[in-house]
Amino acid sequence: MGANGDFYLDAAVNRFYGPKATGAWPGSSVSLVGPTGSPGSTGPAGPAGAAGPTGSTGPQGPAGPAGGTTGAWTTVQPWAATTAYVVGPPASVVTYQGGAYVCVTAHTSTASFDVAKFTQVAAPGATGPQGVAGITGAAGPAGAAGATGPQGPIGNTGPAGATGATGPQGTAGTAGAAGATGPQGPIGNTGPAGSAGATGAAGAAGATGPTGPAGVAGTNGNTVWNGTGAPIAATGVNGDFYINTAANTIYGPKAAGAWPGSGTSLVGPQGPAGAAGATGATGAAGAAGATGSQGPIGNTGPAGSAGATGATGPQGPAGTAGATGATGATGAAGAAGTNGNTVWNGTGSPGGATGANGDFYIDTAASVLYGPKAAGAWPGTGVLLTNPNNIATLGVNATADATNKLAVSSPAILFNNAGAGVQVKVNKANAASTASFLFQDAFSGRAEIGLTGDDNFHFKVSADGATWFDGLDINAATGAATVLADPTAALGIATKQYVDAHSGGAAAITEAEIDFGGAAVQSKRFTIANAAVLASSKIVVDQSGKAATGRNADENEMDYLHLRAVPAAGSFTLYAACLTGRVSGKFKINYLIG
């Protein structure tokens, strides 16, 4: 496939081969995908699972295959002292204490087995459990006939008997080993020459045919050049690409006779380190033990059958070459060559009408490679060619756009530290702009926190994503927090330090008693007189732990009362409302004037 200088993209695994040289592709390739991030730290090991039951003893291994007369091992024999053992072939094979061993060092054995001179090929199987006692067998059959006595002396030769009938054909003997191929037979004699054919009349010389028309020129494909270093101006034409094979960097397309000043790395960045793994689950009960090892190799089989007949000898030498024939007339022009595949380029993804099957396309705006085109269609997604340090958009399992240049669709997002703390920064251009976190329901805003329209920190909510309410503002200059959710007036919230600083010294707590009367009511307004109160004062009101008139201290809980103070010159109006029902009787309160 392809010609010298071509490149090849394996679209299935995103690897780049090339350039092809001396008719062969390189054995290795360049990955278009950056290396995998370093693995996260190993999570703590889960508790060990319960031990599995001991596996049953494995079955006896099958007998070894039948061997020839020159097998790799000898017949298996029990080990014996003062016996010569060899490494072969065939190598000596012995059994010892239930195991099978092959000799690896030629020697004559001594009184004890030297395991260093053998390699174990089969270990003894585990001892099976004691079987139950068998029942007493029936009386055995009569013993076999005794051995034949020694041969008596040879008698005198009797007269010759009549010729006996021919005995039956004996069984075929064991086939011998394959014979070696016989030497080549002699070359056969040359056959007699055939009679010469009659000489035909000479034909008239035909006129030379006209030169065929030139074939239609194929469409020039753009070229992907390569070299070790940046491309020079004289290399390639407009539309071509160039790969620096030393730095794995692609340049292009060449335009207006000039290459781009910098290339794009074909290797992506290394991914971030993975998060530490979670604690492993308790291991399952261990599996049954493995099947026992194979039994010792069987004895060497009988010798193989006789070999096949030797191959036919080589062909005889070629005859003398005939005289060269006359030159034929010029043939017709050949068909136009097959068009080469092209690497197209443009800003944006490729249109369906661009290119032919087998072509590639580079989106130069997003540095994304598409291809190969197949069945008249381009792939729906491409491969990012750049290091994502300065890319226009990035979608992670989502599609980014001009507004949401980073889009992530995921059940969770992790920002992990790199050895110490971690900080997420949200920066805005100026005080009048917004830097915030927006919380949405079906892409409609419901809550927002951050710097919205100024440098104070806002907490905002919305029921429909259109009308918004500020619930809490924290002043950037002073740190004072203001609750804005009260429908009748803003409720200022101040620290004790703030009150102390704005009251001429440490603020004194003043106690007062309010009376809702004998009849239970839901709300009531009280006027608390105090000459220190100004119309511009800030009043902080809280419950008192002391007992009011006619009550015990533990009856003075007012967690269910909503209190709001409105200052005036020399006094303040206290609005008290019961949030859970109605209230009666007297209560004590504490207040601070700031």
ROTORKOL-317213 format. One record per residue (C-alpha): residue in three letters; y, z, x. Coordinates in pm, whole numbers, plus 32768, in hexadecimal, padded with zeros to 4 digits. Example, Ala and Ser with C-alpha at 12.3 -4.5 7.8 and 13.67 -1.06 7.14 Angstrom:
BEGIN
ALA7E3E830C84CE SER7F9682CA8557 
//
This chain:
BEGIN
MET800080008000 GLY815B7FA58082 ALA81D47F1381CA ASN82477FA98315 GLY838B806982E2 ASP834280BD8173 PHE8341821F80E4 TYR826482B27FD2 LEU82A883CE7EDC ASP817D848E7E4E ALA821F84E27CFD ALA80FF85C77C98 VAL813A86C47DB2 ASN82A386617E19 ARG824D85FE7F80 PHE82EF84E4804B TYR82298406813E GLY82B5830E823B PRO831A823C82DE LYS81DB816882E5 ALA819F80F2844B THR80A1800584EA GLY80037FD48395 ALA7FB881478359 TRP805D82618297 PRO809F83AD8349 GLY7F8C84B1831A SER808B85BA82B8 SER81B185BE81C8 VAL82F78678817C SER83058758804A LEU843187167F67 VAL8414887A7EE2 GLY8491899E7FAC PRO839B8AA28030 THR83288BB37F47 GLY83EA8CF57F5E SER834C8E0B8025 PRO825B8ED37F4C GLY82D190107EAD SER825191577F35 THR80F591AF7EC3 GLY80EC929A7D9C PRO802C93E07DC4 ALA7EB793BB7DA0 GLY7E2594147C50 PRO7D1D95287C42 ALA7BC394BC7CAE GLY7ADD94487B9B ALA799094F17B5A ALA787694877C41 GLY779E93727BAD PRO7623939A7B8E THR754793357CB2 GLY74D891CB7C91 SER736A91777C66 THR729E91007D90 GLY72C18F867DB6 PRO71958EA37D81 GLN70C08E247EA1 GLY716E8CF57F3C PRO70C68BA17F17 ALA6FE28B1E8025 GLY70918A528133 PRO708188D58123 ALA6F5C881E81C1 GLY6FA687D4832E GLY6F3386C6841E THR6E7A86EA8560 THR6FC0872D8619 GLY7066882B8530 ALA71838910859B TRP70AC8A4E8582 THR6F418A9F85C7 THR6E518B3384CC VAL6EB68C9A8477 GLN6DDC8D988531 PRO6DEC8F138546 TRP6E9B8F8D8682 ALA6DAF8FFB8797 ALA6DDE909188F1 THR6DA88FC78A32 THR6DDB8E828978 ALA6EB38D5D89ED TYR6FC58CFD88F5 VAL709B8BC48918 VAL71E28B3C8888 GLY714189E2884F PRO715B890687A6 PRO708E897C86FF ALA71118AE1871E SER70258C0986FF VAL703A8CBB85AD VAL6FA98E198581 THR6F998F2A847D TYR6FE5909284DB GLN6FF891C683F9 GLY702490ED82C2 GLY713590078350 ALA71228EA283DB TYR71BB8E49852F VAL71F88D0885FB CYS71E98D178778 VAL733B8CCE881B THR72E08D308984 ALA71988CBA8A1D HIS70CD8DE38AA0 THR6F7D8E8D8AB0 SER6F7B8FC089D2 THR6F40911D8A57 ALA6EB0924689A2 SER6FE1926588BB PHE7097916887E0 ASP71E090F58884 VAL72C6909E875F ALA73D29011884D LYS72EE8EE78899 PHE72C68E8A872A THR73A58E338600 GLN73438EC184B1 VAL731D8DB283A6 ALA728D8E87828E ALA72B28FFD8253 PRO719D90C881AE GLY71CE90F2803B ALA720792467FA3 THR70D093127F57 GLY707992EE7DEB PRO704194207D0E GLN6EE794BE7D04 GLY6E1B940A7BFC VAL6D5594CB7AF8 ALA6BEC950D7B4B GLY6B0A93F57AD1 ILE69D8943279FE THR688A943C7AAD GLY680392DB7AC6 ALA66AA926A7A59 ALA6593925A7B56 GLY65C691367C42 PRO64DB900A7C53 ALA63BB8FFC7D44 GLY64228FCE7EAD ALA641D8E767F4E ALA62E88DF47FFF GLY62C18E698164 ALA63258D8B8287 THR62398C7682F3 GLY614F8CE08409 PRO61558C3B8560 GLN60D28ADC857B GLY5F618ABD85D0 PRO5EE489EA86F5 ILE5EFC887586D3 GLY5DBD87DE864A ASN5D1286A586C9 THR5DB0855E866D GLY5D1384D38537 PRO5CD4836684F0 ALA5DFE82958491 GLY5E4082A6831F ALA5EB281898245 THR6021813A8245 GLY60D082158147 ALA61C7819D8042 THR6330818380A9 GLY63E382CE8076 PRO651F82F07FA5 GLN667082A2803D GLY66F783CE80F8 THR684C846380A1 ALA697383C88150 GLY69D184728294 THR6B2A850882CB ALA6C2C83F7830D GLY6CA083E38471 ALA6E0A840984E0 ALA6EF282DE84BB GLY6EBD81E685D6 ALA6FE2817B86AF THR7086802D8662 GLY6FD37F198723 PRO708B7E438820 GLN713E7D0D87A6 GLY70597BE28782 PRO709B7AAD8854 ILE719479B187CF GLY70E178A18710 ASN70D0773F8797 THR71E776568737 GLY71797579861A PRO717773FF8644 ALA72C573508616 GLY72F872AE84C5 SER7326713984B3 ALA748C70C484D0 GLY7533705C838D ALA75CC6F028368 THR77356EEB83D7 GLY78206EC182AF ALA79356DC282AB ALA7A846E428326 GLY7B786E838207 ALA7CE26E138216 ALA7DD76F1A8290 GLY7E8B6FC18169 ALA80046FD58164 THR809D712281C3 GLY810171E08088 PRO826B7252805A THR82CC73B380B8 GLY82AE749A7F8A PRO83EA753E7EFF ALA844A76947F7F GLY83D077B37EA5 VAL84CC78817DDA ALA855B79947EB0 GLY84EA7AED7E41 THR85EB7BF47DE4 ASN864D7CBC7F17 GLY85EB7E257EEF ASN86BE7F367F8C THR86257FD380C0 VAL85E7813C8126 TRP86238141829F ASN85C2825A8386 GLY85FC82E384E1 THR862F842285A7 GLY87A18468857B ALA88BF83F98496 PRO88D382828439 ILE89C0819B84F2 ALA8AAA80AA843E ALA89E17F7584A5 THR88A57FF583F8 GLY885A7F758296 VAL892A7EDD8180 ASN89E17F668052 GLY88F2801D7F67 ASP87FC807F807A PHE878E81E280CB TYR8739827E821D ILE865883A88273 ASN868B847683AD THR851C84CC83ED ALA857685D284F4 ALA865086A08407 ASN85AD863582BB THR870085C18239 ILE874684928156 TYR888B83C6816A GLY890282CC8067 PRO893F81F57FB9 LYS8A01812C80BD ALA8B4280B18019 ALA8C617FCF808E GLY8BA77FA181D7 ALA8BA68113822E TRP8AA9822F821D PRO8B0D83828187 GLY8B8B8477828D SER8A7C8576823C GLY891A856A81B8 THR8855863080B8 SER873987128126 LEU85E786AC8097 VAL8568881080BB GLY85D489137FB8 PRO86398A768015 GLN85468B928031 GLY85208C4E7EE8 PRO85838DBE7ECB ALA84888ECE7F10 GLY83B48F237DE2 ALA83D990737D38 ALA82E6918A7D8A GLY81AA91677CC1 ALA8160925E7BAB THR8059936C7BD9 GLY7F0592CC7BB1 ALA7E3393217A83 THR7CFC93F87AA6 GLY7BEA931E7B34 ALA7ACA92BC7A56 ALA796F93407A95 GLY78D292957BC3 ALA77F0916E7B87 ALA767A91847BB8 GLY760D916F7D24 ALA75D4901B7DBF THR747F8F767DB5 GLY73A58FCA7EE2 SER739F8EE2800E GLN72B08DBD8021 GLY71518E0080A1 PRO70D38D7D81F2 ILE70B88C078227 GLY6F658B7281CC ASN6E6D8AE682C5 THR6EA3898F8356 GLY6E178881826E PRO6D20877382CF ALA6D8A864B83A1 GLY6E52853A82EE SER6DC683E7828F ALA6DC582BA8373 GLY6F19821A83B4 ALA6F8480D0831C THR6F557F8583CF GLY705A7F4284DE ALA71937E7A8487 THR719F7CFE84AE GLY72217C8D8600 PRO73897C0C8627 GLN73EF7AAB85CD GLY73D579A086D8 PRO7508791F8794 ALA7602784686DC GLY75F776CE870A THR7701760587C2 ALA784B75EE8703 GLY789B749A8665 ALA79CB73CA86BF THR7B1E742E8628 GLY7B73736E84E8 ALA7CB972B384B1 THR7DEC73758436 GLY7E0D737282BB ALA7F45731C81F7 THR8052742581B7 GLY7FFB74FC808A ALA80DF754C7F64 ALA81DB76667F7E GLY814777C27F41 ALA81A7789B7E19 ALA82D079847E3A GLY82797AD47ED9 THR825E7C117E08 ASN83AA7CC47DE9 GLY83BB7E0C7EA8 ASN84007F517DED THR856A7FC77DEF VAL861A81177E11 TRP873A81067D15 ASN885E81F67D03 GLY8979825A7C1F THR8A3483837B8B GLY895D84157A76 SER87F383EA7A0C PRO876582847A0B GLY877581A978D3 GLY863D81067847 ALA86B27FA878AD THR86DD80097A1B GLY85CD7FA27B11 ALA84617F3E7AF3 ASN83197FFE7AF7 GLY82E780A37C4A ASP845E80C57C93 PHE8515820C7CE5 TYR8676827B7C86 ILE876583767D27 ASP887284207C55 THR897A843C7D68 ALA8A5285297C98 ALA893F862D7C67 SER886A85D37D9C VAL873385A67CC3 LEU861884AB7D09 TYR856684047BDF GLY842A83347BF2 PRO8353827C7C09 LYS83A881BB7AC8 ALA8265817F7A06 ALA820F80C378C6 GLY837E805B78AE ALA840081C378A0 TRP849F82B5799A PRO8421841F79B2 GLY84E5851178D6 THR853885F279FF GLY857485B67B71 VAL854A86737CB8 LEU867A87277D4B LEU86BF86A47EAB THR87D087977F14 ASN87E788FB7F8C PRO887089A97E52 ASN89948A4F7F07 ASN8A9D896E7E67 ILE8A0488BB7D3D ALA8ACA885C7C06 THR89D988EE7B05 LEU889189AF7B04 GLY87A289E779E1 VAL867D8ADA79FE ASN85908A8678DF ALA86CC8A0E782C THR87CF88F47833 ALA891D893F78DA ASP8A5C888C7869 ALA8BCA886778CC THR8C2589BE783A ASN8AE58A81787D LYS8AAC8A0479DF LEU89998B097A10 ALA88A38B1F78EE VAL87728C0778EE SER866C8C2977DC SER85908D54782F PRO85128E997791 ALA85AC8F5A78B4 ILE86918F2279E1 LEU86708FEF7B21 PHE8782902C7C22 ASN86CD90ED7D35 ASN876991987E62 ALA873F91107FC2 GLY870C92628065 ALA8820933B7FCF GLY88F6931C7E93 VAL893891E87DBE GLN8A7E917D7D12 VAL8AC3906D7C0E LYS8C268FDE7C1E VAL8CDE8F357AFA ASN8E2A8EAC7B77 LYS8F4D8E157AB1 ALA90758D427B26 ASN91938E237AAD ALA91E78F4E79CF ALA920D8E7A7892 SER90B08DE278B8 THR8F638E7D7852 ALA8E468F0F7921 SER8D478FA77835 PHE8BE38FC377B8 LEU8BB48F28765B PHE8A8C8F957584 GLN8A228E99747B ASP89428E807347 ALA88C38D187317 PHE89DA8CA77406 SER8AE78D587333 GLY8BA98E6F73E1 ARG8B6E8FD4736F ALA8BE890B07490 GLU8CB5907E75CD ILE8D0B916476EF GLY8DEF91197815 LEU8F4C90A77870 THR8FB08FDA773E GLY91138F537756 ASP91969062783F ASP911C9150794E ASN90BD92707864 PHE8F4B92A4781C HIS8EFD924E76B0 PHE8DDA929975C7 LYS8DE6919D74A6 VAL8D049154737B SER8CEE9046726F ALA8C2090177132 ASP8C3C8E9A712B GLY8CA38E277288 ALA8E028DCA720A THR8EB78F1071B4 TRP8EB0901272CB PHE8F06918672D6 ASP8F60924C740F GLY8E9B939373FF LEU8EFF942D754C ASP8FFB93CE765A ILE9008947077B3 ASN91599446785D ALA914093A479B7 ALA926E945E7A41 THR922795BF79C5 GLY90BB95CD795B ALA912096547806 ALA903295EA76F1 THR90B395957595 VAL8FD495807460 LEU90559467737F ALA8F52946A726A ASP900895627182 PRO908B9493705B THR91BF956E7028 ALA923E95B27189 ALA91DD959B72F4 LEU913296D67375 GLY9193972174DD ILE908D97C375B8 ALA9109987876EC THR9068994A77FC LYS90CD9AB47835 GLN91699A47797E TYR9240994C78C0 VAL92AD9A5477C4 ASP92FB9B4B78DC ALA93CB9A467994 HIS949899EF785E SER94D29B5077D7 GLY95889BE47903 GLY94589CA17984 ALA93019D117914 ALA92F39CDB779C ALA92B39E1176CE ILE91B39E0575B5 THR92469E707468 GLU916F9EF87350 ALA91B39ECA71DE GLU90FF9F0C7096 ILE90EC9E136F76 ASP90819E616E10 PHE8FDE9D5F6D2A GLY8FED9E586C08 GLY8EDF9EDB6B22 ALA8E979D8E6A75 ALA8DD09C966B49 VAL8E959B5B6BA4 GLN8E499A256C75 SER8F939A1E6D39 LYS90DA9ADF6D60 ARG92249AC86E1D PHE92B49BF06EDE THR94059C296F8A ILE93ED9CEB70D3 ALA95419D71714A ASN95859D8372C1 ALA96DF9D607360 ALA96459CBE7499 VAL95D39B8E73D3 LEU96AB9A5573F7 ALA96989914732E SER9618986A746B SER9513997674B9 LYS93A0993574D1 ILE92CE9A347413 VAL91619A717470 VAL90A49B307360 ASP8F4A9BCF7379 GLN8E7B9CD872C9 SER8E839E45732F GLY8D559F1A7373 LYS8DF7A04F72DB ALA8DB5A0D17180 ALA8EB8A07C7074 THR8F23A17A6F6F GLY8DFDA1C26E8B ARG8D03A1076F64 ASN8C14A14F7081 ALA8C3FA09871CD ASP8B079FC57191 GLU8B9C9F4E7044 ASN8CC89EB170EF GLU8C189D6A714D MET8CEF9C3D70F6 ASP8C249B20718F TYR8C299A79703D LEU8DAA9A837021 HIS8E8E99687091 LEU8FDD99EF7117 ARG911899247164 ALA926A99B271CE VAL93BB9901718B PRO94D899A6724F ALA963E99E171D5 ALA975E9AAE725F GLY96F49C1F7253 SER95A29BE571A8 PHE94829AF87173 THR93BF9A887043 LEU92489ABA7058 TYR916E99D56F85 ALA900F9A656F51 ALA8EFC99AB6E99 CYS8D8E9A0A6E5F LEU8CA998EE6EC3 THR8B6E99726E19 GLY8BE899FA6CCA ARG8CDC9B116C6C VAL8D579C4B6D1A SER8E039D956CB9 GLY8E7D9ED36D5E LYS8F2A9F186EAA PHE8EEB9E877005 LYS8F869EBF715C ILE8FFD9DA2723C ASN90839D8173A1 TYR918B9C837406 LEU92469C0E753C ILE93A49B7C7543 GLY93E69A677640 
//
